[in-house]
Amino acid sequence: MKDVKVLGPGCKRCETTAAMVADEARKLGLEAKIEKVTDYAAIAGYGIAATPGIVIDGKVVHAGGLPKPEDVARWLSA
């Protein structure tokens, strides 16, 4: 199971990113635990200044702006 954290204040882009991660995981047939992290101190702890951010299995893979679905699929497959 992939442990995914979507970092951001809960804005529309963050919600879209979380939905995109869930959709790509479903397409790949992967189980993913998706957690939304909205606490600014926790977000800063990952070294992310721009949101949304994505952390997969403890590794920051994206920060700032909407990711491309193909990138999300690649990150989840790694």
LINNOR-V178630 format. One record per backbone hydrogen bond with DSSP energy under -0.5 kcal/mol. CO is the residue of the C=O (numbers start at 1). NH is the residue of the N-H. If there is no record, write none. Layout:
CO/NH ; CO/NH
This chain:
2/4 ; 2/33 ; 3/57 ; 4/35 ; 5/7 ; 5/55 ; 6/37 ; 7/52 ; 7/53 ; 11/15 ; 12/16 ; 13/17 ; 14/18 ; 15/19 ; 16/20 ; 17/21 ; 18/22 ; 19/23 ; 20/24 ; 21/25 ; 22/26 ; 23/27 ; 24/28 ; 25/29 ; 25/30 ; 26/29 ; 31/2 ; 32/34 ; 33/4 ; 33/35 ; 35/6 ; 35/37 ; 36/38 ; 37/8 ; 39/43 ; 40/44 ; 41/45 ; 42/46 ; 43/46 ; 43/48 ; 44/47 ; 47/49 ; 50/64 ; 51/65 ; 52/64 ; 53/7 ; 54/61 ; 54/62 ; 55/5 ; 55/57 ; 56/59 ; 59/56 ; 62/54 ; 68/71 ; 68/72 ; 69/73 ; 70/74 ; 71/75 ; 72/76 ; 73/77 ; 74/78
